[in-house]
Amino acid sequence: MQWRGRRQSDNIEDRRGMGPVSGSGLPGGMLGGRGMRRGGFGLVGTVVILLLGLVFGFDPSFLLNGGSGGGPGGGYVEAPQPRMGTASGPRSSGDQDLADFVSVVLAETEDVWGDIFAQSGRRYEEPVLVLFSGAVQSACGFAQAAMGPFYCPADRKLYIDLSFYRDLRTRMGAPGDFAQAYVVAHEVGHHVQNLLGVSGDVQAAQRQSSRSDSNALSVRLELQADCFAGVWAFHMARQGQVLEPGDIDEALNAASAVGDDRLQERATGRITPDSFTHGSSAQRVEWFRRGLESGAPTSCDTFQDG
């Protein structure tokens, strides 16, 4: 992806090295630098845990607890999948380069979804991306880096520890900058669901559902977020001179790498479809492709189309 020299997002909070904080999760004095919500220049993603969740999932106590109600912040929280996590190391020049890259990706999602919402007569409310290391406090509760990237609907922020990208590349077999971009686009897809009211409807339905039915609804949410990521990739491809040969394959590989079946088999040696919360590798690839081929959010109705 040709990203250098492109606009970076202003909607960044860099909390790396600060540790978790109480309350809403906003550390004091973080409105730093060039009017950005960041202390340095931070940005971007890790795996999943919230709202309509992005990429992976099992159900730890941090989030929503299956289908029985809201998380600490009152919003739907995504169930994270097991991750062979590594502790966040000290900040490096490579991390900063990656942070700048993710900031560009977030800016591109702002432009694409801003245009899509405007075409339907609505205003797109841009999310904030929080860059953290190790652990973080959000309006949806306390989270550790091992849970992966996530979106919190209660504060409309995306959270990510950059160490996740190292795992994505080395442990999950999904290298490449567009694989990393897919992670951000997926989490932004959860934000779009939040703005459209999809996540609230699903949360209400989950309260009345069995555990297995609640998981099935979570899968549909995740697949829709994958499809929305594909919609974003479609518009990126149309710009020209941004995507490079192999970029789309990197995103498809990442979608496959974080399928519930592959992650479960890697973690436990067993696959239990009833416990899926994000969808199989094949499903995630299929729905990303649907968004990529159509470029239209209307093609992403995972609740009506199996």
Helices and strands as residue ranges (DSSP letters): E 12-14, H 93-119, E 128-131, E 135-138, E 141-144, G 145-147, E 150-152, E 157-160, H 163-170, H 177-196, H 198-207, H 211-239, H 247-257, H 260-268, G 273-275, H 281-294, G 297-300
